[in-house]
Amino acid sequence: MPIRALLDEAQGAEGPVFGPEDLMAIVAAYERALERLNIADRKGPLALLVAKTTLQMAKEGELDPKRLSERVIRLHRLSPSI
């Protein structure tokens, strides 16, 4: 799952950026976004793109899983790549 690798990388490179509850919220938002965007291949390039977007928005301060996933979904629905 791309989100786990990105989270591990961020936590290692920058020190503990997110607490355990934050990590659970980010993963939940990511999973919800993939489901709503109908992205089945969890190892494919679109899943990686959604993971990067989810992590970036979380770093910007959005950690509510529902709002985070909705922002990611809205952004990618506007994008022609998905």
VEXPATI-194244 format. One record per residue (C-alpha): x, y, z; residue in three letters; residue number from 1. Coordinates in pm, whole numbers, plus 50000, padded with zeros to 5 digits. Layout:
VEXPATI-194244
X,Y,Z,ALA,NUM
...
end
This chain:
VEXPATI-194244
50000,50000,50000,MET,1
50166,50324,49887,PRO,2
50035,50532,50177,ILE,3
50219,50322,50436,ARG,4
50553,50358,50258,ALA,5
50504,50735,50224,LEU,6
50405,50768,50589,LEU,7
50707,50563,50701,ASP,8
50932,50779,50484,GLU,9
50786,51103,50622,ALA,10
50807,50983,50981,GLN,11
51170,50876,50934,GLY,12
51294,51178,50741,ALA,13
51121,51446,50946,GLU,14
51094,51272,51281,GLY,15
50754,51186,51422,PRO,16
50526,51410,51218,VAL,17
50201,51234,51302,PHE,18
50079,51057,51613,GLY,19
49914,50713,51608,PRO,20
49560,50856,51584,GLU,21
49667,51084,51299,ASP,22
49817,50789,51112,LEU,23
49494,50592,51147,MET,24
49294,50891,51019,ALA,25
49524,50939,50718,ILE,26
49506,50571,50620,VAL,27
49126,50574,50661,ALA,28
49097,50883,50441,ALA,29
49322,50726,50178,TYR,30
49123,50403,50172,GLU,31
48796,50593,50146,ARG,32
48929,50807,49862,ALA,33
49046,50502,49667,LEU,34
48709,50336,49712,GLU,35
48510,50642,49608,ARG,36
48738,50704,49307,LEU,37
48702,50336,49205,ASN,38
49076,50272,49212,ILE,39
49113,49898,49259,ALA,40
49487,49859,49194,ASP,41
49632,49956,49533,ARG,42
49987,49935,49397,LYS,43
49928,50127,49075,GLY,44
50026,50482,48982,PRO,45
49683,50628,49055,LEU,46
49688,50485,49408,ALA,47
50032,50640,49458,LEU,48
49906,50975,49334,LEU,49
49612,50961,49577,VAL,50
49851,50861,49858,ALA,51
50080,51156,49789,LYS,52
49786,51396,49774,THR,53
49640,51259,50098,THR,54
49973,51290,50278,LEU,55
50033,51643,50151,GLN,56
49690,51760,50266,MET,57
49746,51595,50603,ALA,58
50079,51777,50637,LYS,59
49891,52100,50565,GLU,60
49679,52028,50872,GLY,61
49368,51842,50760,GLU,62
49348,51531,50977,LEU,63
48975,51464,50994,ASP,64
48938,51146,50785,PRO,65
48607,51242,50626,LYS,66
48710,51596,50532,ARG,67
49053,51478,50419,LEU,68
48911,51210,50191,SER,69
48651,51451,50050,GLU,70
48922,51705,49964,ARG,71
49131,51437,49794,VAL,72
48829,51304,49603,ILE,73
48723,51651,49493,ARG,74
49073,51733,49369,LEU,75
49113,51410,49173,HIS,76
48766,51421,49023,ARG,77
48861,51754,48872,LEU,78
49186,51607,48741,SER,79
49181,51448,48393,PRO,80
49432,51182,48509,SER,81
49164,50990,48703,ILE,82
end
